Amino acid sequence: MNLAVSIHGGVGTMTFEEQNTLPQSFRLLDEAFDVGINFFDSAEMYPVPQCAATQGRSDDYFGRWVKQRRIPRHRVVFASKVNFVFSIEVHLFSKSSID
């Protein structure tokens, strides 16, 4: 099977739940898919990270849309990214080397 991505570009879904309700999100996805767009990017890392309460919601909404609309999985290309906060402490000098 070949992977075909629309020549029309893609749709970012990162604002789902932050700025779009579920019905609004479905309408946007329906309209994009109806004109031949099949590439969707749910990365919540831009334009700004979403709040913890809605993190992952764009992935959830997209999955619900595919399931409720019964869209065959091979008809859409879905990109997602993982984002998390971590801390690394780097010690250039040990206490004994400073003494």
N, C-alpha and C positions, 0 to 999 in steps of 0.2 A: 504494500500500500504506500502511495506517495503522500507526503505532507504538503498540503496546499494552503497558503496563507493569502488572504484577500489583498488585492492590489490597492484597495481603498485605504489601507492603514489599519489601525486598531483603535480600541476603545479602552480607556483607563477607568477602572471601577473603584479606585481607591477612596472615593468619597462616599461610597454607599454606607448608609446609616448615619454618617457624620453630616452629610448635606442632602441626602436623598432617602426618602422612605422606601420601603419594599415595593409598593406599587409603582412609584416613580422609577425605581431601578429596573423593574421588569419592563416598563414601557421603553426606557432607553435601550435596553438589551434587545427587545423586540424590533425596534426601529432600525437599529444597527444591523442586526442579523437579516432583516427583510431586504436591506439594500446590498447585501453581499459581504458585510464585514464579519469575519469569523475569528479575528484575533482579539483577545481580551487580556488585559494586564491588571491584576488586582493588587499590585504592590502598594503597601500602605506607607512606604518610606518617603514618598513625595506626593504632594508638595510639602506637607508637614506630617510628621508621625501622628497617627490617630491616638485618641485616649484609650486607656486600658479597657474601659467598658465596652468599646466597639471594636477592639482589635480582632481581626479575623472575620469580621462581618462581611466584608466584600467577597471573600471566598465563599462564605455561607450563602449569601444572596445569589451568587453566580451558580452554585451547585443546585440551589432550589429552582432557579430558572431553567436550567438544563433538564432537571427531573420533571418539573411540572409541564414544560413545553414538549417533553419527550424528544429532545434533540439528540440524535445519535452522537456519541462522544467523538467519533472520528470527523464530525463536521465542524468542530470548533478547536481552536488552539488557545490554551489557557496558560498564562504565565503568572507565577506568583513568586514572592520572595519572602525570606525569613528575616526578621529583624529582632534583635534583642540587645539589652544593655549588659555590658560586662565591664569588669574592672581588672586591670593588670597593674600590679605594683612592680616596678623595676628598681632594684637596689644596685646602684653602681659601686657602692662601697659598703663593706661590712663594718660593723661597729669596731671590730679589732683593727681594721686598716686605717680608721680615722684617729684612733687614740695615739 
